[in-house]
Amino acid sequence: MSKDHGPSIKDDDTYEALREDGMSKQKAARIANAQANDDMSPSKKGGKAPPYEEWTKDELYERAQELEIEGRSDMDKSELISALRD
């Protein structure tokens, strides 16, 4: 049985599983709440953008710059991907 994470979390089991997988509290809450909402379909693929692995390092850097990710100039491609996904 999962613990109660308060009224802001609509699906405690999903939230807990996502947190155990290493997801941040905010991201886990967004996904858990979206899955609990019948009007949303978070498991369906959203946009048409290719996965970050298919982006060039320059494209990743530009996106990191837009999001103001600190330390981006010292990151290699895999580090940029990781930072963009957090």
N, C-alpha and C positions, 0 to 999 in steps of 0.2 A: 504494500500500500504506500502510495506516495504521500509526502507531507503537503500540507496546505501552504501555498506560497502567497496567500493573501488574495483579496478581491481583484487585484489588477491582473492576475494570471488566470486565464479562463480554462486552460487544460494543464493541470499540474503534472500528469504523467509525461506528456510530451516535453514540457519545460524541463523536467528533471532529466529526461533522457538526453536532451540537447546539451544541457549543462555538463553532464557526465562525458559527453563527446568533446568537451573543451570549448563550447560556444560561449560567447559573452552573455551576461545576464540580459542585456537589452535585446540582442539578436534572438536569443532563445525565447524571450517573452513575446517578441513580435511574431515569430513563427508559430508558437503555441497558440497565441490568441487568434491568429489568422486561420489556423486549422480548426479552431473551435467555432468559427463564424461560418455558417452555411452559405453566406453570400460570397465567400472568398474561396479561391482554389490555389493555395500556395504550392501545391505539389506539381502544378502544371507549369511548363516552361513559359517564362515571361517574354522578354525581349528577344530580338534577333541578333544581338551582338555575339561575336564569337567568344569562346572562353579565353581568359587571359593568356593561356599557354600559346595561343596563336597570334598574340599581339607582339609587335617588335618592342625592344627595350625602350626605344624612344617614345613609342605610344604609351607604354606603361608609365614612363617618367612624366609625360605630360598629364596623364590622369592623376598621378600622385601629386603633381604640382597643383592641379585644380582642387584637390581635396586637402591641400596644405599638409601633407604627410612629412613630418620632420625626419631628417637624415636621408632623404631620398637620393641625394647626389652621391652618397657613398654605397648605395645598394646595387647588387647585381640583379639580373632579371628575376630569379626565383625569390629573392628578398622583396622586390617590388610587388610581385604577385601576392606574396604572403601579407604584406602590409595593406594592400588594397582590399584583401578579403577580410581583414579584421574589423 
